[in-house]
Amino acid sequence: QRLRALFQYKPQNIDELMINAGDLIYVDPRQQSEAGEGWVIGTSHRTGCRGFLPENYTERAHESDTWVKHREYVFDTASRSFTKTEKEPNVKPNGEAHNLSMSRSVTNVVSLQNAALRRGVLVMSHGESVDQVFGKSWLQQCLTADGKYYRADLNFPSSLPRQKDSMKQFECDPPLSCCGIFQSRLIGEALLEQEVTVSSVYSSPALRCVQTAQHVLQGLKLNQKVRIRVEPGLFEWTKWEASRAIPKFMTVAELVEASYDIDTSYSPKATSSPCADGECGSAAAPLPWFCAFPAVPGVILIVGHGSSLAPLSRALTGLPSRDSRDFAQMMQKIPALGMCFCEEQKEENKWQMVNPPVKTLTHGANAAFNWRNTIMED
């Protein structure tokens, strides 16, 4: 039997199974003799772990929900069909030579070309940043008495980019964690595997967004081929209270000096975000540069924040903006590297939101481990 978890369950005992909402669990009815009333023994489809879980936290799921696609093949028979054309022409009743294979091949090639010319916009939130893992005071954990950075945990980056000003500037402009770097490169590799052609990249000036764009391009093997256009209008102003200072971002020159692939010829289209009033979700108009993308085939990648996905994708597809309260609740559900994908429908002269070209990235929390406090305690 297959069950789907309705709620998250955190184990209270060592033999219980950790589940998240939406997880699929395999249950063998013949192996439930050890389970008490209201409990079942199941195996998580996501983690492969086995244990007890409360039955009322689940519902029955369809068998096909757990089917897994292992691989797919794309057959291009164009070359074979054209070769066959020269040797085996078909003759119509009126004597006119005609080849059906060539007609099919030409149709296939034209359809593939149209698919390649179709434009898309992939809006992505940044990868896991250090403040999301270690809190807003993350920098205090990594500074020596004389103000030098050191790696206090393996999930901290091995080093920070050089800045002319104080190291404390990073407190409001945190970098990616090591897991965030890995996540971003993994997404790039997945896009490469799906043969997604990224033609241009726009990024928020926040360091975590620039780093995400950089590592996605590395996964795509496009570093130094497609350069990052830093667009201030993409920054998440709603994140900051009016009483707090606006982060002092690294300049384009500093980013280039730190070996990031930045397009130095790009002129930003917005010096500030239209969300500066704190109500990004109710902004009625898209960004000034949003409808002026270059008409080139391929996917335009926009790396921003959780607050970027709805305003940009909804504006492009002509949907109304969200109420600010709904917008705030929606933002809490957007994970690291959450994605929205809009595809141009040339025939209808509009954009449509469709499934992103790659799957989402889900991983569990991994708490800090101190052997002394855990293993040695009485």
VOTIMI-298477 format. One record per residue (C-alpha): residue number from 1; x, y, z. Coordinates in nm, 3 decimals. Layout:
<sites>
<seq:NUM	px:X	py:Y	pz:Z>
...
</sites>
This chain:
<sites>
<seq:1	px:0.000	py:0.000	pz:0.000>
<seq:2	px:0.106	py:0.357	pz:-0.064>
<seq:3	px:0.031	py:0.640	pz:0.179>
<seq:4	px:0.084	py:1.014	pz:0.145>
<seq:5	px:0.179	py:1.221	pz:0.451>
<seq:6	px:-0.068	py:1.499	pz:0.528>
<seq:7	px:0.143	py:1.661	pz:0.801>
<seq:8	px:0.502	py:1.671	pz:0.920>
<seq:9	px:0.589	py:1.426	pz:1.198>
<seq:10	px:0.906	py:1.452	pz:1.403>
<seq:11	px:1.007	py:1.125	pz:1.573>
<seq:12	px:0.976	py:1.105	pz:1.949>
<seq:13	px:1.160	py:0.772	pz:1.968>
<seq:14	px:1.450	py:0.621	pz:1.777>
<seq:15	px:1.231	py:0.364	pz:1.595>
<seq:16	px:0.990	py:0.624	pz:1.454>
<seq:17	px:0.996	py:0.763	pz:1.099>
<seq:18	px:1.055	py:1.129	pz:1.015>
<seq:19	px:0.803	py:1.246	pz:0.752>
<seq:20	px:0.727	py:1.576	pz:0.580>
<seq:21	px:0.393	py:1.678	pz:0.431>
<seq:22	px:0.363	py:1.525	pz:0.085>
<seq:23	px:0.604	py:1.236	pz:0.150>
<seq:24	px:0.503	py:0.898	pz:0.007>
<seq:25	px:0.532	py:0.593	pz:0.234>
<seq:26	px:0.525	py:0.224	pz:0.144>
<seq:27	px:0.332	py:0.005	pz:0.389>
<seq:28	px:0.320	py:-0.376	pz:0.377>
<seq:29	px:-0.006	py:-0.490	pz:0.550>
<seq:30	px:0.155	py:-0.828	pz:0.626>
<seq:31	px:0.425	py:-0.666	pz:0.843>
<seq:32	px:0.213	py:-0.464	pz:1.085>
<seq:33	px:0.202	py:-0.708	pz:1.378>
<seq:34	px:0.443	py:-0.495	pz:1.585>
<seq:35	px:0.251	py:-0.170	pz:1.527>
<seq:36	px:0.014	py:-0.057	pz:1.797>
<seq:37	px:-0.332	py:0.082	pz:1.738>
<seq:38	px:-0.322	py:0.398	pz:1.527>
<seq:39	px:0.034	py:0.329	pz:1.411>
<seq:40	px:0.181	py:0.168	pz:1.100>
<seq:41	px:0.530	py:0.060	pz:0.996>
<seq:42	px:0.633	py:0.219	pz:0.669>
<seq:43	px:0.928	py:0.299	pz:0.444>
<seq:44	px:0.976	py:0.654	pz:0.315>
<seq:45	px:0.994	py:0.683	pz:-0.062>
<seq:46	px:1.204	py:0.999	pz:-0.022>
<seq:47	px:1.467	py:0.882	pz:0.227>
<seq:48	px:1.447	py:0.500	pz:0.219>
<seq:49	px:1.424	py:0.498	pz:0.602>
<seq:50	px:1.180	py:0.266	pz:0.781>
<seq:51	px:0.995	py:0.312	pz:1.108>
<seq:52	px:0.670	py:0.369	pz:1.297>
<seq:53	px:0.444	py:0.661	pz:1.205>
<seq:54	px:0.093	py:0.772	pz:1.310>
<seq:55	px:-0.164	py:0.643	pz:1.060>
<seq:56	px:-0.390	py:0.948	pz:1.102>
<seq:57	px:-0.109	py:1.166	pz:0.962>
<seq:58	px:-0.154	py:0.998	pz:0.622>
<seq:59	px:-0.400	py:0.920	pz:0.345>
<seq:60	px:-0.409	py:0.653	pz:0.076>
<seq:61	px:-0.214	py:0.740	pz:-0.240>
<seq:62	px:-0.238	py:0.604	pz:-0.593>
<seq:63	px:0.021	py:0.352	pz:-0.707>
<seq:64	px:0.132	py:0.570	pz:-0.999>
<seq:65	px:0.233	py:0.851	pz:-0.759>
<seq:66	px:0.543	py:0.649	pz:-0.672>
<seq:67	px:0.646	py:0.560	pz:-1.025>
<seq:68	px:0.996	py:0.684	pz:-1.109>
<seq:69	px:1.121	py:0.794	pz:-1.450>
<seq:70	px:1.470	py:0.653	pz:-1.490>
<seq:71	px:1.560	py:0.796	pz:-1.827>
<seq:72	px:1.419	py:0.905	pz:-2.159>
<seq:73	px:1.549	py:0.887	pz:-2.515>
<seq:74	px:1.506	py:1.136	pz:-2.798>
<seq:75	px:1.540	py:0.985	pz:-3.146>
<seq:76	px:1.635	py:1.214	pz:-3.432>
<seq:77	px:1.577	py:1.027	pz:-3.759>
<seq:78	px:1.625	py:1.328	pz:-3.985>
<seq:79	px:1.965	py:1.221	pz:-4.122>
<seq:80	px:1.848	py:0.865	pz:-4.195>
<seq:81	px:1.533	py:0.987	pz:-4.365>
<seq:82	px:1.719	py:1.225	pz:-4.594>
<seq:83	px:1.961	py:0.947	pz:-4.691>
<seq:84	px:1.671	py:0.718	pz:-4.773>
<seq:85	px:1.518	py:0.988	pz:-4.988>
<seq:86	px:1.794	py:0.967	pz:-5.244>
<seq:87	px:1.758	py:0.590	pz:-5.286>
<seq:88	px:1.387	py:0.513	pz:-5.245>
<seq:89	px:1.167	py:0.784	pz:-5.397>
<seq:90	px:0.796	py:0.725	pz:-5.381>
<seq:91	px:0.601	py:0.777	pz:-5.703>
<seq:92	px:0.254	py:0.928	pz:-5.705>
<seq:93	px:-0.008	py:0.787	pz:-5.945>
<seq:94	px:0.049	py:1.078	pz:-6.183>
<seq:95	px:0.418	py:0.992	pz:-6.207>
<seq:96	px:0.542	py:1.281	pz:-5.986>
<seq:97	px:0.818	py:1.173	pz:-5.751>
<seq:98	px:0.746	py:1.239	pz:-5.383>
<seq:99	px:0.904	py:1.111	pz:-5.065>
<seq:100	px:0.695	py:1.077	pz:-4.750>
<seq:101	px:1.001	py:1.026	pz:-4.529>
<seq:102	px:1.146	py:1.360	pz:-4.639>
<seq:103	px:0.815	py:1.534	pz:-4.566>
<seq:104	px:0.802	py:1.390	pz:-4.216>
<seq:105	px:1.167	py:1.480	pz:-4.156>
<seq:106	px:1.123	py:1.838	pz:-4.271>
<seq:107	px:0.818	py:1.870	pz:-4.046>
<seq:108	px:1.015	py:1.731	pz:-3.750>
<seq:109	px:1.307	py:1.965	pz:-3.810>
<seq:110	px:1.080	py:2.269	pz:-3.841>
<seq:111	px:0.897	py:2.181	pz:-3.518>
<seq:112	px:1.229	py:2.138	pz:-3.336>
<seq:113	px:1.350	py:2.474	pz:-3.467>
<seq:114	px:1.031	py:2.644	pz:-3.347>
<seq:115	px:1.080	py:2.491	pz:-3.002>
<seq:116	px:1.439	py:2.615	pz:-2.994>
<seq:117	px:1.334	py:2.967	pz:-3.092>
<seq:118	px:1.070	py:2.988	pz:-2.819>
<seq:119	px:1.173	py:3.221	pz:-2.540>
<seq:120	px:1.140	py:3.150	pz:-2.170>
<seq:121	px:1.195	py:3.337	pz:-1.843>
<seq:122	px:1.316	py:3.136	pz:-1.542>
<seq:123	px:1.279	py:3.330	pz:-1.214>
<seq:124	px:1.475	py:3.173	pz:-0.930>
<seq:125	px:1.531	py:3.255	pz:-0.564>
<seq:126	px:1.888	py:3.233	pz:-0.435>
<seq:127	px:2.043	py:2.926	pz:-0.272>
<seq:128	px:2.081	py:2.867	pz:0.101>
<seq:129	px:2.262	py:3.162	pz:0.263>
<seq:130	px:2.460	py:3.152	pz:0.587>
<seq:131	px:2.212	py:3.371	pz:0.778>
<seq:132	px:1.933	py:3.122	pz:0.701>
<seq:133	px:2.135	py:2.850	pz:0.876>
<seq:134	px:2.325	py:3.034	pz:1.149>
<seq:135	px:2.099	py:3.335	pz:1.211>
<seq:136	px:2.144	py:3.708	pz:1.165>
<seq:137	px:2.448	py:3.709	pz:1.396>
<seq:138	px:2.634	py:3.457	pz:1.178>
<seq:139	px:2.931	py:3.691	pz:1.124>
<seq:140	px:3.001	py:3.720	pz:1.497>
<seq:141	px:3.063	py:3.344	pz:1.500>
<seq:142	px:3.329	py:3.377	pz:1.229>
<seq:143	px:3.541	py:3.676	pz:1.335>
<seq:144	px:3.858	py:3.657	pz:1.541>
<seq:145	px:3.942	py:3.918	pz:1.805>
<seq:146	px:4.132	py:4.121	pz:1.545>
<seq:147	px:3.840	py:4.112	pz:1.298>
<seq:148	px:3.960	py:3.839	pz:1.062>
<seq:149	px:3.726	py:3.581	pz:0.911>
<seq:150	px:3.764	py:3.212	pz:0.992>
<seq:151	px:3.549	py:2.910	pz:0.910>
<seq:152	px:3.362	py:2.820	pz:1.229>
<seq:153	px:3.157	py:2.542	pz:1.067>
<seq:154	px:3.200	py:2.344	pz:0.745>
<seq:155	px:2.882	py:2.500	pz:0.608>
<seq:156	px:3.044	py:2.844	pz:0.621>
<seq:157	px:3.228	py:2.943	pz:0.301>
<seq:158	px:3.604	py:2.885	pz:0.315>
<seq:159	px:3.661	py:3.257	pz:0.254>
<seq:160	px:3.476	py:3.581	pz:0.188>
<seq:161	px:3.530	py:3.812	pz:-0.110>
<seq:162	px:3.757	py:4.106	pz:-0.047>
<seq:163	px:3.589	py:4.439	pz:0.024>
<seq:164	px:3.746	py:4.779	pz:0.067>
<seq:165	px:3.520	py:4.860	pz:0.360>
<seq:166	px:3.473	py:4.677	pz:0.687>
<seq:167	px:3.408	py:4.303	pz:0.696>
<seq:168	px:3.088	py:4.387	pz:0.882>
<seq:169	px:2.928	py:4.487	pz:0.552>
<seq:170	px:2.866	py:4.116	pz:0.497>
<seq:171	px:2.637	py:4.106	pz:0.801>
<seq:172	px:2.358	py:4.266	pz:0.594>
<seq:173	px:2.477	py:4.112	pz:0.266>
<seq:174	px:2.544	py:3.747	pz:0.359>
<seq:175	px:2.704	py:3.497	pz:0.119>
<seq:176	px:2.585	py:3.150	pz:0.027>
<seq:177	px:2.660	py:2.863	pz:0.260>
<seq:178	px:2.863	py:2.573	pz:0.123>
<seq:179	px:2.539	py:2.379	pz:0.083>
<seq:180	px:2.394	py:2.677	pz:-0.105>
<seq:181	px:2.691	py:2.670	pz:-0.345>
<seq:182	px:2.638	py:2.298	pz:-0.403>
<seq:183	px:2.262	py:2.349	pz:-0.453>
<seq:184	px:2.318	py:2.619	pz:-0.714>
<seq:185	px:2.568	py:2.414	pz:-0.911>
<seq:186	px:2.333	py:2.114	pz:-0.895>
<seq:187	px:2.051	py:2.320	pz:-1.047>
<seq:188	px:2.286	py:2.432	pz:-1.326>
<seq:189	px:2.383	py:2.072	pz:-1.399>
<seq:190	px:2.015	py:1.971	pz:-1.408>
<seq:191	px:1.940	py:2.253	pz:-1.654>
<seq:192	px:2.232	py:2.136	pz:-1.868>
<seq:193	px:2.099	py:1.780	pz:-1.861>
<seq:194	px:1.763	py:1.907	pz:-1.985>
<seq:195	px:1.944	py:2.098	pz:-2.264>
<seq:196	px:1.812	py:2.435	pz:-2.144>
<seq:197	px:1.979	py:2.718	pz:-2.338>
<seq:198	px:2.033	py:3.019	pz:-2.111>
<seq:199	px:2.088	py:3.330	pz:-2.324>
<seq:200	px:2.120	py:3.596	pz:-2.052>
<seq:201	px:2.129	py:3.624	pz:-1.672>
<seq:202	px:2.001	py:3.904	pz:-1.447>
<seq:203	px:2.078	py:3.907	pz:-1.075>
<seq:204	px:1.991	py:4.104	pz:-0.766>
<seq:205	px:2.299	py:4.292	pz:-0.635>
<seq:206	px:2.285	py:4.084	pz:-0.314>
<seq:207	px:2.598	py:3.870	pz:-0.287>
<seq:208	px:2.397	py:3.549	pz:-0.232>
<seq:209	px:2.213	py:3.609	pz:-0.562>
<seq:210	px:2.528	py:3.688	pz:-0.762>
<seq:211	px:2.692	py:3.374	pz:-0.620>
<seq:212	px:2.384	py:3.165	pz:-0.707>
<seq:213	px:2.392	py:3.293	pz:-1.067>
<seq:214	px:2.767	py:3.225	pz:-1.086>
<seq:215	px:2.738	py:2.864	pz:-0.971>
<seq:216	px:2.430	py:2.792	pz:-1.183>
<seq:217	px:2.631	py:2.909	pz:-1.485>
<seq:218	px:2.920	py:2.685	pz:-1.378>
<seq:219	px:2.682	py:2.388	pz:-1.364>
<seq:220	px:2.561	py:2.485	pz:-1.713>
<seq:221	px:2.925	py:2.512	pz:-1.829>
<seq:222	px:2.851	py:2.868	pz:-1.939>
<seq:223	px:3.083	py:3.054	pz:-1.701>
<seq:224	px:3.276	py:3.322	pz:-1.893>
<seq:225	px:3.039	py:3.267	pz:-2.189>
<seq:226	px:2.724	py:3.423	pz:-2.043>
<seq:227	px:2.791	py:3.708	pz:-1.802>
<seq:228	px:2.577	py:3.821	pz:-1.509>
<seq:229	px:2.390	py:4.152	pz:-1.539>
<seq:230	px:2.351	py:4.305	pz:-1.193>
<seq:231	px:2.010	py:4.470	pz:-1.165>
<seq:232	px:1.943	py:4.670	pz:-0.842>
<seq:233	px:1.567	py:4.661	pz:-0.911>
<seq:234	px:1.567	py:4.292	pz:-0.822>
<seq:235	px:1.671	py:4.337	pz:-0.460>
<seq:236	px:1.431	py:4.230	pz:-0.186>
<seq:237	px:1.368	py:4.564	pz:-0.018>
<seq:238	px:1.070	py:4.422	pz:0.171>
<seq:239	px:1.310	py:4.218	pz:0.383>
<seq:240	px:1.444	py:4.527	pz:0.555>
<seq:241	px:1.265	py:4.743	pz:0.811>
<seq:242	px:1.266	py:5.118	pz:0.765>
<seq:243	px:1.478	py:5.160	pz:1.078>
<seq:244	px:1.758	py:4.942	pz:0.941>
<seq:245	px:2.027	py:5.054	pz:0.702>
<seq:246	px:2.011	py:4.944	pz:0.339>
<seq:247	px:2.286	py:4.686	pz:0.275>
<seq:248	px:2.600	py:4.819	pz:0.115>
<seq:249	px:2.648	py:4.581	pz:-0.176>
<seq:250	px:2.976	py:4.496	pz:-0.341>
<seq:251	px:3.039	py:4.715	pz:-0.643>
<seq:252	px:3.066	py:4.573	pz:-0.995>
<seq:253	px:3.442	py:4.637	pz:-0.981>
<seq:254	px:3.471	py:4.445	pz:-0.652>
<seq:255	px:3.268	py:4.156	pz:-0.792>
<seq:256	px:3.490	py:4.138	pz:-1.101>
<seq:257	px:3.801	py:4.151	pz:-0.881>
<seq:258	px:3.655	py:3.859	pz:-0.682>
<seq:259	px:3.640	py:3.658	pz:-1.011>
<seq:260	px:3.263	py:3.674	pz:-1.066>
<seq:261	px:3.158	py:3.677	pz:-1.432>
<seq:262	px:2.991	py:4.019	pz:-1.438>
<seq:263	px:2.875	py:4.203	pz:-1.752>
<seq:264	px:3.051	py:4.535	pz:-1.694>
<seq:265	px:2.889	py:4.690	pz:-2.003>
<seq:266	px:2.536	py:4.644	pz:-1.868>
<seq:267	px:2.352	py:4.958	pz:-1.756>
<seq:268	px:2.097	py:4.886	pz:-1.480>
<seq:269	px:1.738	py:4.962	pz:-1.577>
<seq:270	px:1.627	py:5.046	pz:-1.221>
<seq:271	px:1.830	py:5.217	pz:-0.950>
<seq:272	px:1.589	py:5.096	pz:-0.680>
<seq:273	px:1.311	py:4.845	pz:-0.644>
<seq:274	px:0.942	py:4.935	pz:-0.695>
<seq:275	px:0.892	py:4.743	pz:-0.369>
<seq:276	px:1.077	py:5.006	pz:-0.165>
<seq:277	px:0.752	py:5.113	pz:-0.002>
<seq:278	px:0.735	py:4.773	pz:0.165>
<seq:279	px:0.445	py:4.642	pz:-0.042>
<seq:280	px:0.614	py:4.453	pz:-0.322>
<seq:281	px:0.323	py:4.212	pz:-0.344>
<seq:282	px:0.079	py:4.489	pz:-0.433>
<seq:283	px:0.299	py:4.656	pz:-0.691>
<seq:284	px:0.071	py:4.679	pz:-0.994>
<seq:285	px:0.332	py:4.741	pz:-1.265>
<seq:286	px:0.623	py:4.522	pz:-1.369>
<seq:287	px:0.977	py:4.648	pz:-1.344>
<seq:288	px:1.066	py:4.912	pz:-1.610>
<seq:289	px:1.300	py:4.673	pz:-1.790>
<seq:290	px:1.075	py:4.372	pz:-1.761>
<seq:291	px:0.903	py:4.395	pz:-2.099>
<seq:292	px:1.218	py:4.499	pz:-2.284>
<seq:293	px:1.405	py:4.171	pz:-2.294>
<seq:294	px:1.616	py:4.122	pz:-2.605>
<seq:295	px:1.423	py:3.919	pz:-2.862>
<seq:296	px:1.673	py:3.632	pz:-2.874>
<seq:297	px:1.590	py:3.263	pz:-2.846>
<seq:298	px:1.663	py:3.078	pz:-2.526>
<seq:299	px:1.590	py:3.120	pz:-2.156>
<seq:300	px:1.641	py:3.440	pz:-1.960>
<seq:301	px:1.749	py:3.353	pz:-1.606>
<seq:302	px:1.656	py:3.596	pz:-1.327>
<seq:303	px:1.810	py:3.526	pz:-0.986>
<seq:304	px:1.643	py:3.716	pz:-0.706>
<seq:305	px:1.473	py:3.647	pz:-0.376>
<seq:306	px:1.158	py:3.475	pz:-0.255>
<seq:307	px:0.974	py:3.802	pz:-0.316>
<seq:308	px:1.083	py:3.803	pz:-0.682>
<seq:309	px:0.890	py:3.500	pz:-0.805>
<seq:310	px:0.529	py:3.619	pz:-0.784>
<seq:311	px:0.564	py:3.985	pz:-0.896>
<seq:312	px:0.783	py:3.903	pz:-1.197>
<seq:313	px:0.604	py:3.592	pz:-1.323>
<seq:314	px:0.253	py:3.727	pz:-1.259>
<seq:315	px:0.336	py:4.059	pz:-1.427>
<seq:316	px:0.474	py:3.882	pz:-1.732>
<seq:317	px:0.172	py:3.655	pz:-1.769>
<seq:318	px:-0.076	py:3.939	pz:-1.713>
<seq:319	px:-0.206	py:3.816	pz:-1.376>
<seq:320	px:-0.311	py:4.073	pz:-1.112>
<seq:321	px:-0.079	py:4.142	pz:-0.820>
<seq:322	px:-0.137	py:3.973	pz:-0.485>
<seq:323	px:-0.272	py:4.138	pz:-0.175>
<seq:324	px:0.018	py:4.230	pz:0.057>
<seq:325	px:-0.104	py:3.993	pz:0.330>
<seq:326	px:-0.137	py:3.700	pz:0.089>
<seq:327	px:0.201	py:3.793	pz:-0.055>
<seq:328	px:0.370	py:3.774	pz:0.287>
<seq:329	px:0.219	py:3.430	pz:0.356>
<seq:330	px:0.321	py:3.307	pz:0.011>
<seq:331	px:0.682	py:3.417	pz:0.063>
<seq:332	px:0.715	py:3.191	pz:0.369>
<seq:333	px:0.651	py:2.888	pz:0.145>
<seq:334	px:0.925	py:2.965	pz:-0.109>
<seq:335	px:1.239	py:2.758	pz:-0.040>
<seq:336	px:1.597	py:2.814	pz:-0.151>
<seq:337	px:1.615	py:2.793	pz:-0.532>
<seq:338	px:1.238	py:2.799	pz:-0.573>
<seq:339	px:1.157	py:2.852	pz:-0.941>
<seq:340	px:0.884	py:2.986	pz:-1.169>
<seq:341	px:0.904	py:2.940	pz:-1.546>
<seq:342	px:0.721	py:3.150	pz:-1.805>
<seq:343	px:0.716	py:3.050	pz:-2.170>
<seq:344	px:0.636	py:3.275	pz:-2.465>
<seq:345	px:0.333	py:3.174	pz:-2.671>
<seq:346	px:0.422	py:3.352	pz:-2.995>
<seq:347	px:0.110	py:3.242	pz:-3.177>
<seq:348	px:-0.111	py:3.400	pz:-2.909>
<seq:349	px:0.128	py:3.692	pz:-2.840>
<seq:350	px:0.140	py:3.624	pz:-2.467>
<seq:351	px:0.340	py:3.451	pz:-2.192>
<seq:352	px:0.221	py:3.149	pz:-1.998>
<seq:353	px:0.342	py:3.000	pz:-1.669>
<seq:354	px:0.441	py:2.633	pz:-1.710>
<seq:355	px:0.636	py:2.373	pz:-1.512>
<seq:356	px:1.006	py:2.462	pz:-1.466>
<seq:357	px:1.246	py:2.258	pz:-1.681>
<seq:358	px:1.396	py:2.088	pz:-1.372>
<seq:359	px:1.248	py:1.940	pz:-1.055>
<seq:360	px:1.261	py:2.107	pz:-0.715>
<seq:361	px:1.542	py:2.047	pz:-0.468>
<seq:362	px:1.436	py:1.916	pz:-0.124>
<seq:363	px:1.668	py:1.827	pz:0.163>
<seq:364	px:1.634	py:1.780	pz:0.536>
<seq:365	px:1.779	py:1.983	pz:0.819>
<seq:366	px:2.115	py:1.876	pz:0.957>
<seq:367	px:2.169	py:2.013	pz:1.309>
<seq:368	px:2.512	py:2.100	pz:1.446>
<seq:369	px:2.666	py:1.801	pz:1.626>
<seq:370	px:2.884	py:1.823	pz:1.934>
<seq:371	px:3.024	py:1.482	pz:2.030>
<seq:372	px:3.128	py:1.600	pz:2.376>
<seq:373	px:2.779	py:1.709	pz:2.475>
<seq:374	px:2.611	py:1.409	pz:2.312>
<seq:375	px:2.840	py:1.106	pz:2.344>
<seq:376	px:3.016	py:1.191	pz:2.670>
<seq:377	px:2.721	py:1.322	pz:2.870>
<seq:378	px:2.595	py:1.103	pz:3.154>
</sites>
